[in-house]
Amino acid sequence: MDPDALLKVRAEFDTVMRREARPDTSDARVERAGPVVRQIAPGPGGNTVLWSDLDERTADAVIAEQVAFFRELADRGEVPSAEFEWKLYGHDRPADLGDRLRAAGFVAEPAETLLVGRVADLAALPVEPPEGITLRVVTDEAGVDLMMQAHRHAFGADRPRIKDLMLNLLRDEPDTIEAVVAMAGDTPVSAARMEMRPGSPFAGLWGGGTVPEWRGHGIYRLLVAHRARVAAERGIRYLQVDASEDSRPILQRLGFDVLGVTVPWVWEG
């Protein structure tokens, strides 16, 4: 996409996925609190500031307000802890918002590149499963367990929040999730999911980690193409990824464009 088109897509992303965001799960809520849109979730890791409209005069006070808000929720027992994430994008104002978050006690996680791709183009990618690989669509807890096994070997850590999220969505909103596991025989070697909110032109791609011995065989590309084809059937126009430095070049070769950089800043409570 040319620069003007990308700016229009970014503006649409900010509106749909941030200012007018819908909750991740049925037991979470999203609310507007003055210049901030935030999600409150009962499980660990779901509390997030999704969007803000701040300037040099208001930023520090609003940051303090959000810290106090989540502390109060934790004190009342509505959330397990006061920890929350401030999802900062490179074009957010003021320009030094990251520095202000650091000064307030937030800790930055690794920066990610915000990428977007046209579903129509990605769904047309010519891909075939590598020899010995089959895809299993996740529809139940057994499939979620296979996903978690693949993630554990790919990323070197358990991801209990992802398991809880998957089980919640499969139970309450199965049409909003497409998860798939790449199997080498009976062994899960890669897994990924796509989250789709009703009526949104964007779907988010997550996961995609592949166990070391199966990297470089085209499995990541296969999982992207699979999810793109599902998105095309749903009439979704764009796929969005918060890409690590490992996945960014692969996705750009597949046709994704850069919308910017995002940094999760975490208040640990």
Secondary structure as the mmCIF struct_conf table of DSSP 4:
data_model
#
loop_
_struct_conf.conf_type_id
_struct_conf.id
_struct_conf.beg_label_comp_id
_struct_conf.beg_label_asym_id
_struct_conf.beg_label_seq_id
_struct_conf.end_label_comp_id
_struct_conf.end_label_asym_id
_struct_conf.end_label_seq_id
HELX_RH_AL_P HELX_RH_AL_P1 PRO A 3 PHE A 13
HELX_RH_PI_P HELX_RH_PI_P1 ASP A 14 ARG A 19
TURN_TY1_P TURN_TY1_P1 GLU A 20 GLU A 20
BEND BEND1 ASP A 24 THR A 25
TURN_TY1_P TURN_TY1_P2 SER A 26 ASP A 27
STRN STRN1 ARG A 29 ALA A 33
TURN_TY1_P TURN_TY1_P3 GLY A 34 PRO A 35
STRN STRN2 VAL A 36 ILE A 40
BEND BEND2 PRO A 42 GLY A 43
TURN_TY1_P TURN_TY1_P4 PRO A 44 GLY A 45
STRN STRN3 THR A 48 SER A 52
TURN_TY1_P TURN_TY1_P5 GLU A 56 THR A 58
HELX_RH_AL_P HELX_RH_AL_P2 ALA A 59 ASP A 75
TURN_TY1_P TURN_TY1_P6 ARG A 76 GLY A 77
BEND BEND3 GLU A 78 PRO A 80
BEND BEND4 ALA A 82 ALA A 82
STRN STRN4 PHE A 84 TYR A 89
TURN_TY1_P TURN_TY1_P7 GLY A 90 HIS A 91
BEND BEND5 ARG A 93 PRO A 94
TURN_TY1_P TURN_TY1_P8 ALA A 95 ASP A 96
HELX_RH_AL_P HELX_RH_AL_P3 LEU A 97 ALA A 103
TURN_TY1_P TURN_TY1_P9 ALA A 104 GLY A 105
STRN STRN5 VAL A 107 ALA A 108
HELX_LH_PP_P HELX_LH_PP_P1 GLU A 109 ALA A 111
STRN STRN6 GLU A 112 ARG A 118
HELX_RH_AL_P HELX_RH_AL_P4 VAL A 119 ALA A 123
TURN_TY1_P TURN_TY1_P10 ALA A 124 ALA A 124
HELX_LH_PP_P HELX_LH_PP_P2 PRO A 129 PRO A 130
TURN_TY1_P TURN_TY1_P11 GLU A 131 GLY A 132
STRN STRN7 ILE A 133 VAL A 137
BEND BEND6 ASP A 140 ASP A 140
HELX_RH_AL_P HELX_RH_AL_P5 GLU A 141 PHE A 155
BEND BEND7 GLY A 156 ALA A 157
HELX_RH_AL_P HELX_RH_AL_P6 PRO A 160 ASP A 172
HELX_RH_3T_P HELX_RH_3T_P1 PRO A 174 THR A 176
STRN STRN8 ILE A 177 ALA A 184
TURN_TY1_P TURN_TY1_P12 GLY A 185 ASP A 186
STRN STRN9 THR A 187 MET A 196
TURN_TY1_P TURN_TY1_P13 PRO A 198 GLY A 199
BEND BEND8 PRO A 201 PRO A 201
STRN STRN10 PHE A 202 THR A 210
HELX_RH_3T_P HELX_RH_3T_P2 PRO A 212 TRP A 214
TURN_TY1_P TURN_TY1_P14 ARG A 215 GLY A 216
BEND BEND9 HIS A 217 GLY A 218
HELX_RH_AL_P HELX_RH_AL_P7 ILE A 219 GLU A 233
TURN_TY1_P TURN_TY1_P15 ARG A 234 GLY A 235
STRN STRN11 TYR A 238 ALA A 243
TURN_TY1_P TURN_TY1_P16 GLU A 245 SER A 247
HELX_RH_AL_P HELX_RH_AL_P8 ARG A 248 LEU A 254
TURN_TY1_P TURN_TY1_P17 GLY A 255 GLY A 255
STRN STRN12 ASP A 257 TRP A 267
#
